[in-house]
């Protein structure tokens, strides 16, 4: 249990280099998403003690641009665990090395699933809440999980409605 406690969060700092730049001279959003996924993978994999796969990325907020030459620190935590899945929250803070200033630049949430050597989902250790911050994160994760399920239901309704309309318009294709 004590060992699991130390694996609930992960911190990683990366220097933003010119090869990450977009045409505006800022760090490309895709480069940031790649790093976010790596951080979420490392946090979830270390917590679960297994390989993990990314199932979804929710609520990616690009609060401010990131500039080449800055250090970005990714702060990740396991916010929620299901039977085989985990929500990993990631906050990115950019540091201007010369000015010694920091800014919160990104936040997002990943759903990761632990998998065994055959690529099949496997159980993860249940999250033990030990602080008010962890409780707040857990409560938010539960709400996001409910929201994802509602969005999934609505998208399926839209697909079904479109399929039904197609069948009415083109009955010969059914």
N, C-alpha and C positions, 0 to 999 in steps of 0.2 A: 504494500500500500504506500509506504513512504517513498519508495523508488518511483512509483507511478506519479506521485505528487510533483516531482521535479521534471517530469516529462509533459506536463500540461501546457507548457508554453515554450516558445522558441524565438530567439532574437538573431537576426542576420543583417549585416551591414555590407552594402555594395557601392563601389565607386561608379558613378555614371560616366561612361566613356564616349568619345566621339562616334564610335560605331553604333551607338544606340540612338543617335540623333535622327529626327525627322527633318523635313524641309524648312521648318521654322527655327531649327537649331535647338529645340527642346528634346527631351528624351521621348521617343516614340511610345505611344500608348501600348502598342503590341509588345514592346520590350518590357514595359512595366508589368503587363499581364503575365508574360512568361516568368518573370521573377516572382510575382505573387503566387503563381501555381507551384513553383519550386519550393517556396517557403511553406505553403500549405501542405505540400507533399511531405516535406521534411518533418513538420510538426506532427502531422497525422501518423506518419510511418513510425516515428520515434515513440509516440504515445501508445500506438497499438502493438508495436513490436512486429509489424508485418509490412509487406508491400501494400500500397493503397492505389486506388484509381480515383480520378476526379469525376464526379457524377454531375455536379452543377456548380456554376459560379453565379452568385446572386448579388444584386445591389452593388455593382462596381461604381464607386463614386470617385471621379477625378476632380478633387477639390481645387487643386492648383497645379500649374505646370512644374515639371522637374527639369532642371537645367544640367547640361553636360558639366562635369567637374564637381558636382555636388555628391555628398555621401547620402545614401538613402538607407535608413534603418527600418527593417520590416519587423514588426512586433506581432507575433501570432499566438493564438491560444485556442485550446479545445474548449468550445463553448457548450457543446451538447454531444451526448452519445446516444445512439439508438442501439439496436442489436448488432448491426454490422457497420453502421455509418457514424460519421462524426461531422459536426459543423466546426469549421476552423475559421475564426475571425482573423483578419489581417489588417493592421493599420500601418501605413507607410509615412515616415517622417523624414523630410529632406533637410539636410544641413548644408548651408553655405559655409564652406571651410574658411574662407578669407574673412567674412563678416561675423562668423560665429553666431549665426542665427539659424533657427529651426522653424519649419512649418509643417503642419499636417497636410499631406498632399493626396492621400488616397485611403479609402476604406473599402473592404469587400468581404464577402462570406463565401466559403467553399464548402460543398458537401463532398466528403471523401468516404469511400468504402474500402474496408480492409479486405484483401484477397489472399487466398492461400497459393501454393505453388502451381495449382491447376487453374488459377484465375477465378476461383469461385469465392463468393462472399464468405467471410468468416467472422465470428464474434469478436467484439472489441471490449476492453475493460470498461466497466461503467464509470462515468465521471462522478467523482466525489466532490461536492461543493464545500469549500472550506473558508470562503470569505464573502463579504457583501458584494464585491466586484464580480466574483464568479457567479453569484446568484443573479445579479443584474444581467450578465452576459447569457446565462442559461435561460432566464425568462425571455429575453429578446430572441434567442434562438428558437424557443418553442413557438413564439408568435410568427417568426419567419417561416418555420416549418409548416404551420397552419396556412399561411399565405401561399406558399408554394403549392400546397395541395389544392387550394381553392383555384389558383391560376391554372393548374393542370386540368381540373374539372371543366373550367370555362373554355379552355382551348379545345378540349375534346368535344364539348358541345358545339363550338364553332365548326370544327372539322365535320362533325356529323351533320350539321345543318347544311354545310356546303355540299357534302356527298348527297344528301337528300334532294337538294335543289338541282344538282347535276342529273340525278336519276329522273327527275320530273322533266327536265329540259331535253334529255337525250335518253329516252327509255330503251332504245335499241342497243345502247352500250352497256346496259346492266346485265 
